[in-house]
Amino acid sequence: QEHLVESGGGLVQPGGSLRLSCVGSGRTFSDHFMAWFRQAPGKEREFVAAISWFSGGFTVYTDSVKGRFTISRDNADKTVHLQMNSLRSEDTAAYYCAAARTWVDNTTPQDKYNYWGQGTQVTVSP
């Protein structure tokens, strides 16, 4: 059975950094677009970033994280990372990894994604 498992969340001070990882199992995800979403308390889940099938290819970010977050992937390790720098309190959320068989961007409806992880919590607080 296919799984996506996130890790790397935690508590960090404003201005700090965290690196999230998402590992796929049960099938290869090297032919999938991979993305990160987040959901803050009381808010809808929102798109954060996505990366195409091959590392170094197409990437897209939501405006609020451009220049601070970087998405990357290592298909050999079946891993996708989200490097988060200059974290702000508004980045506090549960972060979810997702995979899609087709091309996606920041406007793709969430029901077009085929696989989801369980999430990892990121809290940015003094």
Accessible surface in RSA format (square Angstrom, percent):
REM  Atomic radii and reference values for relative SASA: ProtOr
REM  Chains: A
REM  Algorithm: Lee & Richards
REM  Probe-radius: 1.40
REM  Slices: 20
REM RES _ NUM      All-atoms   Total-Side   Main-Chain    Non-polar    All polar
REM                ABS   REL    ABS   REL    ABS   REL    ABS   REL    ABS   REL
RES GLN A   1   179.28 100.3 121.84  89.0  57.44 136.8  39.73  84.6 139.55 105.8
RES GLU A   2    65.59  37.7  52.27  39.5  13.33  31.7   0.79   1.5  64.80  52.9
RES HIS A   3    95.07  52.0  90.53  62.9   4.55  11.6  63.00  64.9  32.07  37.3
RES LEU A   4     7.27   4.0   0.28   0.2   6.98  17.6   0.28   0.2   6.98  18.8
RES VAL A   5    89.88  59.1  86.81  78.6   3.07   7.4  88.21  76.6   1.67   4.5
RES GLU A   6    15.16   8.7   1.18   0.9  13.98  33.3   0.00   0.0  15.16  12.4
RES SER A   7    59.29  50.1  54.93  73.3   4.36  10.0  41.12  87.6  18.17  25.4
RES GLY A   8    36.94  45.6   0.00   N/A  36.94  45.6  24.25  66.6  12.69  28.4
RES GLY A   9    29.60  36.5   0.00   N/A  29.60  36.5   2.44   6.7  27.16  60.8
RES GLY A  10    30.47  37.6   0.00   N/A  30.47  37.6  30.26  83.0   0.21   0.5
RES LEU A  11   132.65  73.9  99.87  71.4  32.78  82.4  99.87  70.1  32.78  88.2
RES VAL A  12    22.39  14.7  17.11  15.5   5.27  12.7  22.39  19.5   0.00   0.0
RES GLN A  13   122.82  68.7 121.06  88.5   1.76   4.2  31.19  66.4  91.64  69.5
RES PRO A  14    67.47  49.2  45.38  41.4  22.09  80.3  45.80  37.8  21.67 134.7
RES GLY A  15    56.13  69.2   0.00   N/A  56.13  69.2  30.01  82.3  26.12  58.5
RES GLY A  16    21.73  26.8   0.00   N/A  21.73  26.8  21.09  57.9   0.65   1.5
RES SER A  17    58.38  49.3  38.34  51.2  20.03  46.1  22.31  47.5  36.07  50.5
RES LEU A  18    34.48  19.2  29.68  21.2   4.81  12.1  34.48  24.2   0.00   0.0
RES ARG A  19   130.71  54.9 115.80  59.0  14.91  35.5  36.74  50.2  93.97  57.0
RES LEU A  20     0.00   0.0   0.00   0.0   0.00   0.0   0.00   0.0   0.00   0.0
RES SER A  21    22.35  18.9  22.25  29.7   0.10   0.2   9.33  19.9  13.02  18.2
RES CYS A  22     0.74   0.6   0.04   0.0   0.70   1.6   0.00   0.0   0.74   0.8
RES VAL A  23    69.17  45.5  68.35  61.9   0.81   2.0  68.35  59.4   0.81   2.2
RES GLY A  24     4.39   5.4   0.00   N/A   4.39   5.4   0.85   2.3   3.54   7.9
RES SER A  25    48.99  41.4  47.46  63.3   1.54   3.5  39.38  83.9   9.62  13.5
RES GLY A  26    56.03  69.1   0.00   N/A  56.03  69.1  21.62  59.3  34.41  77.1
RES ARG A  27    68.40  28.7  54.95  28.0  13.45  32.0  25.99  35.5  42.42  25.7
RES THR A  28    65.89  46.9  61.10  61.9   4.78  11.4  53.01  71.2  12.88  19.5
RES PHE A  29     7.74   3.9   6.88   4.3   0.86   2.2   7.14   4.3   0.60   1.7
RES SER A  30    43.25  36.5  34.21  45.7   9.03  20.8  15.56  33.1  27.68  38.8
RES ASP A  31    72.73  50.9  65.30  65.0   7.43  17.6  35.37  83.2  37.36  37.3
RES HIS A  32     2.62   1.4   2.62   1.8   0.00   0.0   2.62   2.7   0.00   0.0
RES PHE A  33     0.00   0.0   0.00   0.0   0.00   0.0   0.00   0.0   0.00   0.0
RES MET A  34     4.00   2.1   4.00   2.6   0.00   0.0   4.00   3.4   0.00   0.0
RES ALA A  35     0.01   0.0   0.00   0.0   0.01   0.0   0.00   0.0   0.01   0.0
RES TRP A  36     0.00   0.0   0.00   0.0   0.00   0.0   0.00   0.0   0.00   0.0
RES PHE A  37     2.14   1.1   2.14   1.3   0.00   0.0   2.14   1.3   0.00   0.0
RES ARG A  38    13.12   5.5  13.12   6.7   0.00   0.0   2.47   3.4  10.65   6.5
RES GLN A  39    70.51  39.4  65.30  47.7   5.22  12.4   9.78  20.8  60.73  46.1
RES ALA A  40    21.85  20.1  18.46  28.5   3.39   7.7  18.86  26.6   2.99   7.9
RES PRO A  41   113.38  82.6  85.54  78.0  27.84 101.2  98.04  80.9  15.34  95.3
RES GLY A  42    92.39 113.9   0.00   N/A  92.39 113.9  44.96 123.4  47.43 106.2
RES LYS A  43   143.73  70.1 131.18  80.5  12.55  29.9  82.48  74.2  61.25  65.2
RES GLU A  44   155.01  89.0 141.89 107.3  13.12  31.2  58.62 113.4  96.38  78.7
RES ARG A  45    75.51  31.7  63.45  32.3  12.06  28.7   9.18  12.5  66.33  40.2
RES GLU A  46    78.19  44.9  74.30  56.2   3.88   9.2  29.06  56.2  49.13  40.1
RES PHE A  47    21.08  10.5  15.29   9.5   5.79  15.1  15.29   9.3   5.79  16.6
RES VAL A  48     0.00   0.0   0.00   0.0   0.00   0.0   0.00   0.0   0.00   0.0
RES ALA A  49     0.00   0.0   0.00   0.0   0.00   0.0   0.00   0.0   0.00   0.0
RES ALA A  50     0.00   0.0   0.00   0.0   0.00   0.0   0.00   0.0   0.00   0.0
RES ILE A  51     2.19   1.2   2.19   1.6   0.00   0.0   2.19   1.6   0.00   0.0
RES SER A  52     1.26   1.1   1.26   1.7   0.00   0.0   1.06   2.3   0.19   0.3
RES TRP A  53    80.73  32.4  79.93  38.7   0.80   1.9  76.95  41.0   3.78   6.1
RES PHE A  54   124.47  62.3 124.33  77.0   0.14   0.4 124.47  75.5   0.00   0.0
RES SER A  55    65.64  55.5  43.23  57.7  22.41  51.6  22.51  47.9  43.13  60.4
RES GLY A  56    77.27  95.3   0.00   N/A  77.27  95.3  41.62 114.2  35.66  79.9
RES GLY A  57    20.80  25.6   0.00   N/A  20.80  25.6   9.25  25.4  11.54  25.9
RES PHE A  58    70.07  35.1  57.93  35.9  12.14  31.6  66.99  40.6   3.08   8.8
RES THR A  59    53.42  38.0  33.96  34.4  19.45  46.4  10.77  14.5  42.65  64.5
RES VAL A  60    25.85  17.0  22.39  20.3   3.46   8.3  25.85  22.5   0.00   0.0
RES TYR A  61    38.81  18.1  35.40  20.1   3.41   8.9  28.69  21.6  10.11  12.5
RES THR A  62    32.20  22.9  29.62  30.0   2.58   6.2   4.20   5.6  28.00  42.3
RES ASP A  63   113.35  79.4  96.65  96.2  16.70  39.5  37.32  87.8  76.03  75.8
RES SER A  64    57.45  48.5  42.39  56.6  15.06  34.7  49.00 104.3   8.45  11.8
RES VAL A  65     0.00   0.0   0.00   0.0   0.00   0.0   0.00   0.0   0.00   0.0
RES LYS A  66   119.25  58.2  99.34  61.0  19.91  47.4  56.24  50.6  63.01  67.1
RES GLY A  67    88.54 109.2   0.00   N/A  88.54 109.2  44.30 121.6  44.23  99.1
RES ARG A  68    21.14   8.9  16.81   8.6   4.33  10.3  18.09  24.7   3.05   1.8
RES PHE A  69     5.68   2.8   0.00   0.0   5.68  14.8   0.00   0.0   5.68  16.2
RES THR A  70    74.49  53.0  73.58  74.6   0.91   2.2  45.45  61.0  29.05  43.9
RES ILE A  71     5.38   3.1   0.00   0.0   5.38  13.0   0.00   0.0   5.38  14.6
RES SER A  72    41.27  34.9  40.64  54.2   0.63   1.4  29.35  62.5  11.92  16.7
RES ARG A  73    12.97   5.4   4.03   2.1   8.94  21.3   1.41   1.9  11.56   7.0
RES ASP A  74    57.79  40.5  53.05  52.8   4.74  11.2  18.90  44.5  38.89  38.8
RES ASN A  75    53.60  37.0  38.41  37.1  15.18  36.6  19.92  47.9  33.68  32.6
RES ALA A  76    97.55  89.7  56.72  87.5  40.83  92.9  68.61  96.6  28.93  76.6
RES ASP A  77    92.07  64.5  76.44  76.1  15.63  37.0  19.09  44.9  72.98  72.8
RES LYS A  78    96.04  46.9  83.57  51.3  12.46  29.7  50.14  45.1  45.90  48.9
RES THR A  79    14.46  10.3  12.44  12.6   2.02   4.8   5.99   8.1   8.46  12.8
RES VAL A  80     4.77   3.1   4.77   4.3   0.00   0.0   4.77   4.1   0.00   0.0
RES HIS A  81    27.23  14.9  27.23  18.9   0.00   0.0  16.25  16.7  10.98  12.8
RES LEU A  82     0.00   0.0   0.00   0.0   0.00   0.0   0.00   0.0   0.00   0.0
RES GLN A  83    56.56  31.6  56.41  41.2   0.15   0.4  28.46  60.6  28.09  21.3
RES MET A  84     0.00   0.0   0.00   0.0   0.00   0.0   0.00   0.0   0.00   0.0
RES ASN A  85    58.81  40.6  58.81  56.8   0.00   0.0  15.60  37.5  43.21  41.8
RES SER A  86    59.61  50.4  54.82  73.2   4.79  11.0  19.68  41.9  39.93  55.9
RES LEU A  87     2.40   1.3   0.00   0.0   2.40   6.0   0.00   0.0   2.40   6.5
RES ARG A  88   105.10  44.1 102.82  52.4   2.27   5.4  26.91  36.8  78.19  47.4
RES SER A  89    68.64  58.0  59.10  78.9   9.53  22.0  32.83  69.9  35.81  50.2
RES GLU A  90   114.60  65.8  89.53  67.7  25.07  59.7  60.23 116.5  54.37  44.4
RES ASP A  91     0.40   0.3   0.40   0.4   0.00   0.0   0.00   0.0   0.40   0.4
RES THR A  92    32.69  23.2  30.09  30.5   2.59   6.2  28.07  37.7   4.61   7.0
RES ALA A  93     1.16   1.1   1.02   1.6   0.14   0.3   1.16   1.6   0.00   0.0
RES ALA A  94    21.13  19.4  20.38  31.4   0.75   1.7  20.38  28.7   0.75   2.0
RES TYR A  95     0.00   0.0   0.00   0.0   0.00   0.0   0.00   0.0   0.00   0.0
RES TYR A  96    42.00  19.6  42.00  23.9   0.00   0.0  12.35   9.3  29.65  36.5
RES CYS A  97     0.02   0.0   0.02   0.0   0.00   0.0   0.00   0.0   0.02   0.0
RES ALA A  98     0.00   0.0   0.00   0.0   0.00   0.0   0.00   0.0   0.00   0.0
RES ALA A  99     0.00   0.0   0.00   0.0   0.00   0.0   0.00   0.0   0.00   0.0
RES ALA A 100     0.00   0.0   0.00   0.0   0.00   0.0   0.00   0.0   0.00   0.0
RES ARG A 101   130.31  54.7 114.85  58.5  15.46  36.8  45.40  62.0  84.91  51.5
RES THR A 102    84.91  60.4  81.47  82.6   3.44   8.2  73.25  98.4  11.66  17.6
RES TRP A 103   138.75  55.7 120.85  58.5  17.91  42.0 109.06  58.2  29.69  48.2
RES VAL A 104     0.69   0.5   0.01   0.0   0.67   1.6   0.69   0.6   0.00   0.0
RES ASP A 105    44.70  31.3  44.13  43.9   0.58   1.4   6.18  14.6  38.52  38.4
RES ASN A 106    76.30  52.6  57.24  55.3  19.06  45.9   3.13   7.5  73.18  70.7
RES THR A 107   107.52  76.5  80.85  82.0  26.67  63.6  69.89  93.9  37.63  56.9
RES THR A 108    27.68  19.7  13.69  13.9  13.99  33.3  10.55  14.2  17.12  25.9
RES PRO A 109    76.12  55.5  65.56  59.8  10.56  38.4  76.12  62.8   0.00   0.0
RES GLN A 110    54.90  30.7  48.34  35.3   6.56  15.6  24.34  51.8  30.56  23.2
RES ASP A 111   122.21  85.6  85.72  85.3  36.50  86.3  49.50 116.5  72.71  72.5
RES LYS A 112   119.50  58.3 110.22  67.6   9.28  22.1  56.43  50.8  63.08  67.2
RES TYR A 113    11.60   5.4   0.22   0.1  11.38  29.6   0.00   0.0  11.60  14.3
RES ASN A 114    60.00  41.4  30.70  29.7  29.30  70.6   6.25  15.0  53.75  52.0
RES TYR A 115    35.25  16.5  31.29  17.8   3.95  10.3  28.66  21.5   6.59   8.1
RES TRP A 116    68.36  27.4  46.10  22.3  22.25  52.2  37.59  20.0  30.77  49.9
RES GLY A 117     6.21   7.7   0.00   N/A   6.21   7.7   0.40   1.1   5.82  13.0
RES GLN A 118   163.67  91.5 142.80 104.4  20.87  49.7  61.50 130.9 102.17  77.5
RES GLY A 119    24.87  30.7   0.00   N/A  24.87  30.7   3.08   8.5  21.79  48.8
RES THR A 120    18.74  13.3  12.42  12.6   6.32  15.1   8.23  11.1  10.51  15.9
RES GLN A 121    91.21  51.0  81.37  59.5   9.84  23.4  52.54 111.8  38.66  29.3
RES VAL A 122     0.00   0.0   0.00   0.0   0.00   0.0   0.00   0.0   0.00   0.0
RES THR A 123    44.35  31.5  44.35  45.0   0.00   0.0  31.13  41.8  13.22  20.0
RES VAL A 124     5.24   3.5   0.00   0.0   5.24  12.6   0.00   0.0   5.24  14.2
RES SER A 125    42.37  35.8  39.90  53.3   2.47   5.7  14.66  31.2  27.71  38.8
RES PRO A 126   138.79 101.2  91.96  83.8  46.84 170.3 107.92  89.1  30.87 191.9
END  Absolute sums over single chains surface
CHAIN  1 A     6341.6       4868.7       1472.9       3309.6       3032.0
END  Absolute sums over all chains
TOTAL          6341.6       4868.7       1472.9       3309.6       3032.0
